[in-house]
Amino acid sequence: MGIALQSFATVAEAERALSASGAQYLGGGTLVLRALNEGDVAVEHLVRVTDAAITDIAIDGGRARIGAGVTMTAVARHTGLEAIASAARAVGGPAIRNMATVGGNLFAAAPYGDFAVALLALDATVETGGADRPIEAFLADRAAGKSSPIVTSVSFALPPPGSFRFRKVSRVKPKGVSVLSIAAVIETAEDGRVLAARIALGCMAPRPMRAKAAEAALAGQPMTEQGVAAAVAAVAEGIDPITDAIASAWYRAEVLPVHLRRLLLE
């Protein structure tokens, strides 16, 4: 059966087209086209948006806005986004990064969605349906199976220099599927003690999740072996790791504290 492709100049037009039965939005195509190739018969036609605004990157006043159609390659190469380039480069190999989009990564279930983990640590907002939503609420709705209007952009405050950290663990390097991923924004005082921390985890639930117990344990602590010990011990609180062909839930839970410790002490 052939699949029709419809292109629309505006998000509003595409939204109307998506109300039809069998319609599916097409961003970069790394998720949708794979599903089609694997025999997904629920999709009858694809809908895409050609508005250039969804492929724009704007940085103003210390805040970044990235269009949902921006690719991982574009993020990794942008001089104003050097602080988070490591997270974009962690997504697949060059061919995938040339297609995979920021918006699409928000819909990628574990073990994919490494860039969404970074956005969660950055406390990003997701623009959808003309309104901004906290990324945590957006991901919670995705985990609950709720649908959403087309995502048009994400935005976040650029992290202070040296505060963003990202680690992806995979069995095949450099482009393997995640065993787990960790993103963190750690802000410290002049004496080295932690002022604020946001830690996000990938593969520890069907969608990216916060490690709130670990965040709380870091508050006021120095970034030393002893100072991070309580956070490392608490990081597994509330996790529900996935099991797949890459790793079991048991294995993921066992190695998570090891890799958080390494990330914090880099």
N, C-alpha and C positions, 0 to 999 in steps of 0.2 A: 504494500500500500504506500502510495506517495504521500509525502508530507509537504503541505503548502507553507510558504513563508510570506508573511505580510510585514511591510515596513511602514512606520508612521513617523511623521515629523515631530509630533508632540507626545508627551506622556499621557495627556488626557485622551487622545485618540487611541493610544495603545491600551489604556485601561478599559475603554469601552469594548475593544476587540477581545480582550481577555475574559469578558463576561460570557462569551460563547462557549458552549460545551466542547471539550477537547482542545481548548487553546492553552498554550504554554508560552511563557516569556522566554526569550532567547537573549542572553547577555553575551558572555564569551563563548559559551557552548560546551565547556569542559564537563559539566554535569548533565545537561539536557541531552546532548548528542550521544554521550556514552549510554545513557538510559535507553535512547532510541535504538542504538546499535545492539543493545542487549535484549531487545524485544519488547520494550514498553509500548503497548498498543493503546494506552489511554490518550496519547497525544495525537491529535489529528492535524493541527496546524500550529506554526510557531509565529510569535509576534515579537518584533523588535522596534526600538526607538532610534531614530537617526539624529535627534537633537544633539548638537555639538556640546551643549552644556553638561551632558552626563559624562563627557570625557575630559572635562576641565579639571585642573588642579589650581587652587588659589590659596595663597598664604598672605595673611594680613593681620597685623597686630598680635603676632605670636600664636595665631590660630590657623590651622590648616583645614581646607575644605577639599575633599577629593570626590569627584563625580563617580557614581556607581559603575560607570563603564570604563573607568581607568584600569589599565592592565597592571599586573604585578611588575612587569618589566618597566613600565613608565614610572611607577612608584620608586623602584630601586634606583632608577637613573636620575630622578629629580634632585637637584642640588639642595632644595629647601627641605627635603625629607630624608636627609642622610641619617638622622637619628634612628629612623625606623626601617631603613633599607634592609637590614638583616632579616627582618620578618618577611618582607616581600620576596627576598631571594630564597627563602626556605620553601617556597611553594613550587613543587615539581622541578622539572628541568626547563631549559630555555624555551622549548616549544610550548609547554604548558603555560609558562609565565607570559608568553606573548599573547595568549588567549584569555587566561583566567583573569577575572575582574574583581575589583574590590566588593562590588555589590553581590556578585555570585558567591564569594567566599563566605558571606554571612549565612548562606543557605546550605553550606556544605556540612553534612553530618560527620562526626568522628568516624574514621581517623583523619579526615581532611579538615579544612577550615583553620589552618595555622595562622593566617593573617587576621581572622576574626578574634583569635586569642589575643593578639597584639592590640587590636582595637578595644577589647574589653579592658585590658590593663590601662589603656590610655583614657578610659572613661569617655569614649566617643559618644556622639549622638548620631542617630540614623534618621535621615530625612525621608519620609515616606508619606504619601497622601498629602503633601504640602505642609506637614508638621514635623517637628523634630521630636524624636523619642530617645530616651536613654537606652544605650545598647543592651544593658542588662534586661530591661523590660522587653525589648524586641526579641532577644534570644530566648527569653522565657516563653513568649508566645509561640516562637518557632518550635520549641521543645514540646509544647502542648498541642502542636498540630494546627494552630490557628493561621489562617491566611492573612496576607497583608497587601496593601497597594504596592505599586512598583517602587522600589527603593531608588532614589535619585542621587543621593550623596551621603557621605559620612563626614563628620567634622570633629575636631578635637584640639585641645591646647597642645602646642608643641612641648615635649618634655624638656626640662632643664638639661643642659649639657651633661652627659655622663649618667643620667638617671634612668634611662631606658635600657633594659636588658632582655635578651631573647635567647632561648635555647630550644632547639628541636632535636629529638633523639630518634634515630631511625636505624634500621639494620642495613640498609643499602645507601651508601653515600655516593654522590651528593644529593640525590633526588628521590630517596626512598619515602615510602609512606610512614607517617609518624607512629612511633611507639608512644610518645607523648611530646607535648610542647609546653613550655612555660614562658610567659612574658611578665615582666615586672617593671613598675616605675617606682624607684626608691629615691626619695628626697632626704638629704642628710644636712645636719647643721655643721658649723665650722669645726666642732669637736668630733665629727664623725658619727654622731648618734642619729638615729632615724627619726625624721620629723613626720613623714607620711609614707605609706606603702600601699600599692595596689598590685596584687599578684593574680594572674589568670592562668588557668590550666586547660590544656587540650587533651582529649582522650580519657579524661577522668569522669566524664559524663557524656551523654549523647551530643551535647552542645558545650561550647566553652563555658567554664564556671570560675567564679572567684574563690580564692583560698582565704576566706575571711579570718579564720582562726590563726593562720600563719601571719596575716597582715597585723592582727592585733598583738601577736606575740613579738613582732619586730619593733613596735612603737617604743621609742626612747632607748633602744639598744644600740650598742656600737656594732659596726659591721666587721666583727671578729668571729673566730671559731666559737667562742663561748657566747657571744652576743646573739648569733643566729640559731643557736642550738634549740631554743624553745620553738622557734618558727618551723624549723625542720621537723621537729617532733609532732607539730600540730598540723602539718600540711595535709595529711590524709583525712582529716576530719570532714565528714560530709561527702566524700567522693564516692562515685559509683562507676568505676572504670569499665570500659567496654572490653569484650573479648572478640577477637577476630583472628584471621590467619596470621597476622603479624605478631600478636602477643596476647596472652591471657590477661584477664582482669587482675589475677593474683600477681603476675609479673609486673604489670604496670604499677600497682600499688607498692610493690616492694622497691622498685627503683626510683620512684618519685622523690622520696626524701633525699636520696643520693644526688640526684640532679639539681634539686632546689639548692642544696648546700653548695654545690659547685657554682651555680649561677650567682648566688649571693656573695660568694667569696672571690669572684673573678677579679 
